[in-house]
């Protein structure tokens, strides 16, 4: 699955990524720069997992953080706030 982060959501995504993968530093997050493929590379390298596991972890994380993904952010905009009404 290919996607990137919504650029204006990147600061929030950084915080959530750092909470999920504490092994990743601010420098690693700077390198990721809102790109999914770089997140997978960093998880693989710094969390000592193979590429398949890194992909699974990133996809699992993304499914729990869909509001940050560019592809789905546009799709869910009309529904944001409905649950709060």
N, C-alpha and C positions, 0 to 999 in steps of 0.2 A: 504494500500500500504506500503510495507516494503522496506527500502533503508537506506544506510548510506552515509556519506559524503566521497568524495575522500580525503584521508588523506592529500595529499599535498595541497589541497584546503581549509583545515580546517581554517587557519588564515583568509582567505577572507570570508569564511562562517561565522565565528565569527563576523566579522565587519557587514556583512549584517543582521545577526540575531539581533545584538544589535541595528541596525537602525530600524528594524521591531518591536521588542519587547523591548522597553527601560526599562521595569521593570526587565529585566534579568541582573544580575551583572556579573562581570568577574568570580566570584566564581561559579555562576550557569553555565556559559559557560565552565568552567573547568570540572564540573561534567558531562555536556553533552558529551564532548570528542568525537565529530563526530558521535554520535549515534542518529538516528531519534527518537527512543522510549523515550530517555531521554529528547530530545527537547520537545516532547509532554507533558511529565510529568512536566517539568519546566513551560511551557506555562499554563498548567492547574492550577498548584499551585500558580504561581506568577502573573498571569493575571486574576485570579478569573473567569475562565470559566470552563464549564464541559468538560469531556474527548472527547466527540463527537465534540464539538466546537474547542477544541485544535487540534484535528486531522484534521479538515477542514482547520483551519488556517495554520497549518504546510504544508498540501498538497497544498494549494493555494500558499504559499510562495515558495515551492519546484518547482511548475510549472513555476514560474517566475525566478527561479535560477537553472535551469537544469544543467548548466555547473559545478555545485559544487557537484552533486550527482554521486556517484561511478558507479551506474548502467548505467547512461546515458552518463557519461564523455567519456567512451570508444567509444560509438556509435557516438558521435559528433566530436571526434578528427579530422577525415578526413575533416571536413567542417569548422573548426575554421580558420578564416582568409579569407575565400572565399568572404564574404561580403565586405571586405576591398579592394579587388582587383579591 
